[in-house]
Amino acid sequence: MNLQALFLQQQAAGGQYQFFIMMGLLIVVFYFFMIRPQQKRQKQLRQYREALKKGDKVITTGGIYGKVSEVKETYINVEISNGVVIKIDKSAIIMDMSDAQPKR
């Protein structure tokens, strides 16, 4: 009886290691397929916003297309029509208009 109980205890301990290995693999998969790509996109967007200059064509998060007329530290002025300039926070800029155009 004691030998059988000892054998069953050893199998249960091995099952715990398998559980931790599977959980570790699951975390690694989530990191490489979900977290890391999102961080790369955020970094690219942050670099794009920092590199904005006068004359760049942009799109805001609200869907407004315009051309940058002035760049300040935390906001930019965007000309959306002749003589119509709006003040927008830099975080509201999502992409360059050339990225929104379908490629042919």
Secondary structure as UniProt FT lines:
FT   HELIX           2..30
FT   HELIX           31..35
FT   HELIX           36..50
FT   TURN            54..55
FT   STRAND          57..60
FT   TURN            61..62
FT   STRAND          65..71
FT   STRAND          75..81
FT   TURN            82..83
FT   STRAND          84..89
FT   HELIX           90..92
FT   STRAND          93..96
FT   HELIX           97..100
//
